[in-house]
Amino acid sequence: MSLLKQGPRFVLVGLAQLALDWLVFVATTAGGMPVAPGNLAGRVCGALLGFWLHGRWTFAEPGQPRLGWTRLLRFAVVWLALTAASTLLVSVIADSLGLSQAWLAKPLVEAALAVVGFFLWRHAVYR
């Protein structure tokens, strides 16, 4: 499938993931959960949605196997690396600027990581 078709689909799925991730992050941390576990909870929710939608729609190729355990394992490795970076960045922002600034910064952090993630998902996970 062409990059011109995958790119817009990746953005749409990413926006849905980001909205869910951010809502869970804000809700959990506003409820008293520390920043790192709150970020992890949000990213898990976003990842579940994203793995399914990207595998079924964004990077789907006719005639190729659906998702499968191999793709799930590759997805998990990439996701863990991106989650570690996200959690570190959001935690540093919360520690230095406060929780409300971390809430505002999280979408920017995730958008930057999405650029890297697109190429990793496209070439390492859903190929």
C-alpha positions as CSV (number, residue, x, y, z in Angstrom):
1,M,0.0,0.0,0.0
2,S,1.3,3.4,-0.8
3,L,2.7,5.9,1.6
4,L,0.1,8.4,0.4
5,K,-2.7,6.1,1.5
6,Q,-1.1,4.9,4.7
7,G,-0.1,8.4,5.9
8,P,-3.6,9.9,6.3
9,R,-4.8,6.6,7.8
10,F,-2.0,6.7,10.3
11,V,-2.9,10.3,11.3
12,L,-6.5,9.4,11.8
13,V,-5.8,6.4,13.9
14,G,-3.1,8.3,15.7
15,L,-5.6,11.1,16.6
16,A,-8.0,8.5,18.0
17,Q,-5.2,6.9,20.0
18,L,-4.0,10.3,21.3
19,A,-7.4,11.3,22.4
20,L,-7.9,8.1,24.3
21,D,-4.4,8.1,25.7
22,W,-4.7,11.7,26.8
23,L,-8.1,11.3,28.4
24,V,-7.0,8.3,30.4
25,F,-3.8,10.1,31.5
26,V,-5.6,13.2,32.6
27,A,-8.4,11.3,34.4
28,T,-6.0,9.0,36.2
29,T,-3.6,11.7,37.3
30,A,-6.4,14.1,38.2
31,G,-7.7,11.3,40.4
32,G,-4.4,11.1,42.3
33,M,-2.4,8.5,40.3
34,P,1.3,9.4,39.9
35,V,2.4,10.6,36.5
36,A,4.4,7.6,35.3
37,P,1.6,5.0,36.0
38,G,-1.0,7.4,34.6
39,N,1.0,7.8,31.4
40,L,1.4,4.0,31.2
41,A,-2.4,3.5,31.7
42,G,-3.1,6.0,28.9
43,R,-0.6,4.5,26.5
44,V,-1.9,0.9,27.1
45,C,-5.4,2.0,26.2
46,G,-4.1,3.9,23.1
47,A,-1.9,0.9,22.1
48,L,-4.7,-1.6,22.2
49,L,-6.8,0.6,20.0
50,G,-3.9,1.5,17.7
51,F,-2.6,-2.1,17.2
52,W,-6.0,-3.3,16.1
53,L,-6.8,-0.3,13.8
54,H,-3.3,-0.1,12.3
55,G,-3.3,-3.8,11.6
56,R,-6.8,-3.9,10.1
57,W,-6.9,-0.6,8.3
58,T,-3.7,1.6,8.1
59,F,-1.1,-1.0,7.1
60,A,-3.4,-3.8,5.9
61,E,-2.4,-5.5,2.7
62,P,-4.8,-7.7,0.7
63,G,-3.8,-11.4,1.0
64,Q,-1.5,-10.9,4.0
65,P,-2.2,-12.5,7.4
66,R,-4.2,-10.3,9.7
67,L,-2.3,-9.4,12.9
68,G,-0.9,-12.5,14.4
69,W,1.5,-13.2,17.3
70,T,4.7,-12.2,15.4
71,R,3.3,-8.7,14.7
72,L,2.1,-8.4,18.3
73,L,5.6,-9.2,19.6
74,R,7.2,-6.7,17.2
75,F,4.6,-4.2,18.2
76,A,5.3,-4.7,21.9
77,V,9.0,-4.1,21.5
78,V,8.5,-0.9,19.6
79,W,5.7,0.2,21.9
80,L,7.9,-0.4,25.0
81,A,10.6,1.8,23.6
82,L,8.2,4.6,22.7
83,T,6.4,4.3,26.1
84,A,9.7,4.6,28.0
85,A,10.5,7.8,26.1
86,S,7.0,9.2,26.6
87,T,7.0,8.4,30.3
88,L,10.4,9.9,30.9
89,L,9.5,13.1,29.0
90,V,6.1,13.6,30.6
91,S,7.5,12.8,34.1
92,V,10.3,15.4,33.7
93,I,7.8,18.0,32.5
94,A,5.5,17.2,35.5
95,D,8.4,17.4,38.0
96,S,9.8,20.6,36.6
97,L,6.7,22.5,35.5
98,G,3.8,20.8,37.3
99,L,1.0,18.4,36.5
100,S,-1.2,20.8,34.5
101,Q,1.8,21.6,32.2
102,A,2.3,17.9,31.7
103,W,-1.3,17.5,30.7
104,L,-0.8,20.2,28.0
105,A,2.6,18.8,26.9
106,K,1.6,15.2,26.6
107,P,-0.1,15.6,23.1
108,L,3.0,17.3,21.9
109,V,5.3,14.6,23.2
110,E,3.1,11.9,21.7
111,A,3.0,13.8,18.3
112,A,6.7,13.9,18.2
113,L,7.0,10.2,19.0
114,A,4.3,9.4,16.4
115,V,6.7,10.6,13.6
116,V,9.3,8.1,14.7
117,G,6.6,5.5,15.4
118,F,5.1,5.7,11.9
119,F,8.4,4.5,10.3
120,L,8.9,1.8,13.0
121,W,5.3,0.5,12.7
122,R,5.5,0.6,8.9
123,H,8.8,-1.1,8.5
124,A,9.3,-3.2,11.6
125,V,5.8,-4.2,12.8
126,Y,3.2,-4.3,9.9
127,R,5.5,-5.2,7.0
